[in-house]
């Protein structure tokens, strides 16, 4: 059962990473999603540039300990993302692309909001 919980935690963690990366585009259709995305994006930056631990990594480590395993070597990103998915040494490029995607998604959401095509702005009469 604990193994299943670890697997679910990993899936939720990957879903959170995808949302952090691309969730800003949801605001093009559902503008209020931007508020949730800003929180997740800020949290993603905070846990990656400060020693503050990610709660999902902390949960996975706790569940791994219950299985008799140790902490994730290097943390979630280092264990599951950098190396297995993204080749080592490409972190700076991934960070640049991530910021570019974020800017594009927010610029698009803002443009839609300003043009009145957003449900947050009442249609012009």
FENPE-V897503 format. One record per backbone hydrogen bond with DSSP energy under -0.5 kcal/mol. NH is the residue of the N-H (numbers start at 1). CO is the residue of the C=O. Records with the same first field share a line. If there is no record, write none. Layout:
NH = CO  CO
This chain:
5 = 1
6 = 2
7 = 3
8 = 4
9 = 5
10 = 6
11 = 7
12 = 8
13 = 9
14 = 10
15 = 11
16 = 12
17 = 13
18 = 14
19 = 15
20 = 16
21 = 17
22 = 18
23 = 19
25 = 22
26 = 23
27 = 23  24
28 = 25
29 = 25  26
30 = 26
31 = 29
33 = 30
34 = 31
35 = 32
36 = 32
37 = 33
38 = 34
39 = 35
40 = 36
41 = 37
42 = 38
43 = 39
44 = 40
45 = 41
46 = 42
47 = 43
48 = 44  45
49 = 45
50 = 46
58 = 54
59 = 55
60 = 56
61 = 57
62 = 58
63 = 59
64 = 60
65 = 61
66 = 62
67 = 63  64
68 = 65
69 = 64
74 = 72
75 = 72
79 = 75
80 = 76
81 = 76  77
82 = 77
83 = 81  86
85 = 81
86 = 81
87 = 85
90 = 87
94 = 90
95 = 91
96 = 92
97 = 93
98 = 94
99 = 95
100 = 96
101 = 97
102 = 98
103 = 99
104 = 100
105 = 101
106 = 102
107 = 103
108 = 104
109 = 105
110 = 106
111 = 107
112 = 108
113 = 109
114 = 110
115 = 111
116 = 112  113
117 = 112
118 = 112
121 = 118
122 = 120
